[in-house]
Amino acid sequence: MRISKWSEKLFGTPLFEPLVAFSFLFPLLYLVVFLIVPVLAMLFIAFTYEGNFSLHWFKSILGSSYYIQLPPQGDFVTKQVTATGETIYLIRGIDFGVIINSLVVAFFVTLLASLIGTIFAFVMARYDFKGKNFFRIALFIPLLVTPFVNAYVIKRMFIEYGLVNFILHDIFQIPFRIKIDGLVGVALAQAMAYYPIVYLNAYASFINIDPTLEEQAENLGSKSFHLFRTVTFPLALPGIAAGATLVFIFSLEDLAAPIVFHGDPLAKKLMSFQIFSKFISEFGERSPEIAALSIIMLTLAILAFLGIRKYVSLRQYAMLSKGGRWKPRVSDPRPWQKVIIYVLLLPLLLFTIFPQIGVVLLAFSKQWSVTVLPHGFTTNYIKEMIINPDVRRYIVNSLVYSGSAVILIILLAVTSSYAAGRFKGALSPVLESIVILPIAVPGIVVAMGYFYFFSNLFPNTILDPVSITFNPAFVLILSYSIRRLPFAARSVYAGLQQVHVSLEESSLNLGASRWKTITGILLPLISLNVFGGGMLSFVYAMSETSTSITLGSIAIEKAPITAFMKDIMLSAAGSVNIAAALGVLLITVQIISIVVVNIITKQRYAFIGLT
């Protein structure tokens, strides 16, 4: 009797069933051990000074002008005159110190990405125009992740003799050139990469708005922009805010853009770069200051995450339509709206997808030095990627690590979704929250937590990052399984919601065991969602940057593909063309995965969000 009450309270079922208990406890304990505990280990390091509890490291950071510089220093724009008499305006930003720099960059990236993403989402959701399918496909291109190389292409676009200056100065005859570097360059690269995240969430919000709400507002006299401002936008705001929060977190943790723009000292003054560079330079004896800075970054990300989760939960609107799903309001654009779409939005879209196009051009070109675009066609870099065993092993490493992680991800996603979706015990809300939590934990924080956790728990073994025998395989597989779990979990949970619980109840009532019911009825019905979520997680694991380059760089021979890309781009003997060829490989894997998932699961979009 006591066991029955205990089971019902915790798991939501009066009968204690080992399979149900496993579905709750396995993902819960896994995430606690490999996410919460490593963060706590880092927390312990950050709050310890000379063997005692202390705020020393936090006071050292917050009291240093290097981390918080008020008033700020430097000029946002600097005028330069070359030997030939040309005027160049260097736009690089102002130095507020590492912490405030990171917040300022994240804020403006979020603002710009939200503006661009929302405009594209509204146009795509509400208007039918020629070329809409091209827009739909092109808006996904910036999501094709090519770590470091796409940021490199963006940097080349904004140098003195790059593509932007070719258009503005050489074609439109503007009497000066511009160069974007430093914090502004980082912010621009991130905004161009992340705005589709807002677009996907905003698009989902716009098409899910009950049209009768807008029709009633129109009947009451609300028209045009007033209707959008007072009805449409507030209804879509939870989705837009969810996407914007993800952009804010991704901007905080991004390492690729700061590393590419690190030639400008101002680009180095970001939290992610500071943690990474100090970690790499202090091999064997990492300062607790790194842990303290990681905790500050984690706190900022968690606050943003919890804030938007609370906001979204409070901003739920009842829809009026009954008897099925409504048809979204779609109309032909007016002449002036067509001008905006083709004259403003189309060039903007082409501009934002050029980094991915540039990656492909760079992979097949001989040189890109002083010319506007890469020139000289060659397949040597593609061949070297395949033939050269020194390059091929990094591809194999990534395939093995990502594939192994996906097995764990699927098991975690299925068990956690089944437990949280079918049983409403005391552990259900805890499990739901902890499964989505990895989205809010920056990758560099996970890497730091794993370093302290494994170096203290397994000293002088292959799992010890300080040991010369360290093999990053196991640690990276664990980090991938944690970092990319939310994508698969959301897909599986969505599939589970479409299967009525009465099918399982009928099976159980007819004498089938819980295991037989799950494997014989539930899993076949949600198999496409499991497959789709697993493929999505695999794609993101292959292109994982923060944990890969941090932990993988310790033993570069066993590192994944992104760590090798960073290494060859920064080394004097490296080749950005090889990195671009590997970027093309990643793009190919991502495109194949998206196409396969869309064909098999019949889903047009793989949404990335918090709701």
Helices and strands as residue ranges (DSSP letters): H 2-11, H 18-31, I 32-36, H 37-46, E 48-49, E 52-53, H 56-62, E 77-81, E 87-91, H 98-126, H 132-138, G 141-143, H 149-157, H 163-165, I 166-171, E 177-180, H 182-207, H 211-219, H 224-227, I 228-232, H 233-253, H 256-260, G 265-268, H 271-281, H 288-314, H 335-339, I 340-345, H 346-363, E 365-367, E 375-377, H 380-387, H 389-422, H 427-436, G 437-440, H 443-457, H 473-483, H 485-497, H 501-509, H 514-517, I 518-522, H 523-542, H 546-552, G 553-558, H 561-570, H 576-601
